[in-house]
């Protein structure tokens, strides 16, 4: 949930800039962070069951 809020805040903050490259970088970074967070959460929950 925190990662989603951070991504929305960054997108809203950078959305008014003239150059689209900054916005694309923030969106891609946010997506990568979300995927890594989900993968690590899955590994943590599967290791706790052992």
C-alpha positions as CSV (number, residue, x, y, z in Angstrom):
1,X,0.0,0.0,0.0
2,X,2.8,2.4,0.8
3,X,4.5,1.7,-2.5
4,X,1.3,2.5,-4.4
5,X,0.9,5.8,-2.5
6,X,4.5,6.7,-3.2
7,X,4.0,6.0,-6.9
8,X,0.8,8.0,-7.1
9,X,2.5,10.9,-5.3
10,X,5.5,10.9,-7.6
11,X,3.3,10.7,-10.7
12,X,1.1,13.6,-9.5
13,X,4.1,15.7,-8.6
14,X,6.0,15.1,-11.9
15,X,3.0,15.1,-14.1
16,X,3.2,18.9,-14.6
17,X,6.7,18.9,-16.0
18,X,7.3,19.6,-19.7
19,X,9.7,16.7,-20.2
20,X,7.9,13.3,-20.2
21,X,11.2,11.4,-19.5
22,X,11.1,12.1,-15.8
23,X,7.5,10.8,-15.5
24,X,8.3,7.7,-17.4
25,X,11.3,7.0,-15.2
26,X,9.3,7.4,-12.0
27,X,6.6,5.1,-13.3
28,X,9.0,2.4,-14.3
29,X,10.9,2.7,-11.0
30,X,7.6,2.4,-9.1
31,X,6.6,-0.7,-11.1
32,X,9.9,-2.4,-10.5
33,X,9.8,-1.6,-6.8
34,X,6.2,-3.0,-6.6
35,X,7.3,-6.3,-8.3
36,X,10.3,-6.7,-6.2
37,X,8.3,-6.0,-3.0
38,X,5.7,-8.7,-4.0
39,X,8.4,-11.2,-4.8
40,X,10.3,-10.7,-1.5
41,X,7.0,-10.8,0.4
42,X,6.2,-14.2,-1.2
43,X,9.6,-15.5,-0.3
44,X,9.3,-14.3,3.2
45,X,5.9,-15.9,3.7
46,X,7.0,-19.2,2.1
47,X,10.1,-19.4,4.3
48,X,8.0,-18.8,7.5
49,X,6.0,-21.9,6.8
50,X,9.1,-24.1,6.8
